[in-house]
């Protein structure tokens, strides 16, 4: 008889610990009836009865998770993105805006000569100097 009572005490203790942990780790949205802290107190104060109450009354069932779909398989998503003609019109407008921007860049940016890499051209003085030759650096 004492062995049976010992086994029952171990099972009751394991059940009690399981219900405490289960109640504590569940998100607050899955607690029915009273708040999460109150459920933990109920399970702690009434070890076996509180655990049974938690499993029968307090623990909400997990919502069925809907399988994820690819966007092109989801009719709701397809309904939100508009029709093909709307997309074609948007692409046409974007292409026109891009062509206008390209035309503005070509019109506004005339070609300017870059720095010369010819050593002779760099050594000869330019003709547009205001100073006569040889007067540079003279005090």
C-alpha positions in Angstrom: 0.0 0.0 0.0 2.7 2.5 0.8 4.3 2.0 -2.7 1.0 2.8 -4.4 0.7 6.0 -2.3 4.3 6.9 -3.1 3.6 6.4 -6.9 0.4 8.4 -6.7 2.2 11.2 -4.8 4.9 11.3 -7.5 2.3 11.3 -10.3 0.4 14.1 -8.6 3.6 16.1 -8.1 4.6 15.7 -11.7 1.1 16.7 -12.8 1.2 19.7 -10.5 4.6 20.9 -11.8 3.4 20.3 -15.4 0.3 22.4 -15.0 2.2 25.2 -13.3 4.8 25.4 -16.1 2.1 25.0 -18.8 0.1 27.8 -17.2 3.1 30.1 -16.9 4.4 29.7 -20.4 1.1 30.1 -22.3 0.6 33.5 -23.8 -2.0 35.6 -22.0 -4.3 35.4 -25.0 -4.7 31.6 -24.4 -6.0 32.0 -20.8 -9.8 31.8 -20.5 -11.8 32.8 -17.5 -9.5 34.8 -15.3 -6.1 36.4 -15.9 -2.8 34.6 -16.2 -1.5 35.4 -12.7 -4.7 34.3 -11.1 -4.6 31.0 -12.9 -1.0 30.4 -11.6 -2.2 31.1 -8.1 -5.2 28.7 -8.5 -2.8 26.0 -9.8 -0.3 26.6 -6.9 -2.9 26.7 -4.1 -5.0 23.8 -5.3 -2.4 21.3 -6.6 -4.4 18.6 -8.3 -7.8 20.3 -8.5 -6.3 23.6 -9.8 -4.4 21.7 -12.5 -7.5 19.9 -13.6 -9.4 23.2 -13.7 -6.6 24.7 -15.7 -6.6 22.0 -18.3 -10.4 21.8 -18.6 -11.5 25.5 -18.2 -8.5 27.9 -18.3 -6.5 26.7 -21.3 -7.8 27.9 -24.6 -7.5 25.6 -27.6 -4.7 26.5 -30.1 -6.2 28.2 -33.1 -5.8 26.1 -36.3 -2.9 27.5 -38.2 -3.7 28.1 -41.9 -1.1 26.8 -44.3 0.9 29.5 -46.0 0.4 30.1 -49.7 2.5 31.6 -52.3 1.2 35.1 -53.3 0.2 34.0 -56.8 -2.0 31.2 -55.2 -3.8 33.6 -52.8 -7.0 35.0 -54.3 -7.1 37.8 -51.7 -3.7 39.0 -52.6 -4.4 38.8 -56.3 -7.5 40.9 -55.8 -5.5 43.6 -54.1 -2.8 44.1 -56.7 -5.2 45.2 -59.5 -5.6 44.0 -63.0 -2.9 43.4 -65.6 -4.0 46.6 -67.5 -3.4 48.7 -64.4 0.1 47.3 -64.1 0.7 47.9 -67.9 -0.4 51.5 -67.5 1.8 52.1 -64.6 4.8 50.6 -66.4 4.1 52.8 -69.4 4.0 55.9 -67.3 7.2 55.0 -65.5 8.9 54.4 -68.8 7.7 57.9 -70.1 9.0 59.6 -66.9 12.4 57.8 -67.4 12.6 58.9 -71.0 11.9 62.5 -70.0 14.6 62.4 -67.3 17.1 61.0 -69.8 16.2 63.8 -72.3 16.6 66.5 -69.6 20.0 65.1 -68.6 21.2 65.1 -72.2 20.0 68.7 -72.7 21.4 70.1 -69.5 24.8 68.5 -69.4 26.9 69.9 -72.4 30.2 68.1 -73.0 33.0 69.8 -71.2 36.6 69.0 -71.9 38.3 67.0 -69.1 41.8 67.5 -67.8 44.4 67.1 -70.5 46.8 64.2 -70.3 49.1 65.6 -73.0 52.4 66.7 -71.3 53.2 69.3 -74.1 49.7 70.9 -73.8 50.1 71.2 -70.0 53.6 72.8 -70.3 52.6 75.6 -72.8 50.9 78.6 -71.3 47.4 79.5 -72.4 46.7 82.5 -74.6 44.0 83.9 -72.3 46.5 84.9 -69.6 46.3 88.6 -68.7 49.9 88.8 -67.6 52.7 89.1 -70.0 55.1 86.1 -70.3 57.8 85.9 -67.8 56.2 88.2 -65.3 54.8 85.4 -63.1 56.4 85.1 -59.8 58.2 88.4 -60.1 58.0 90.7 -57.2 
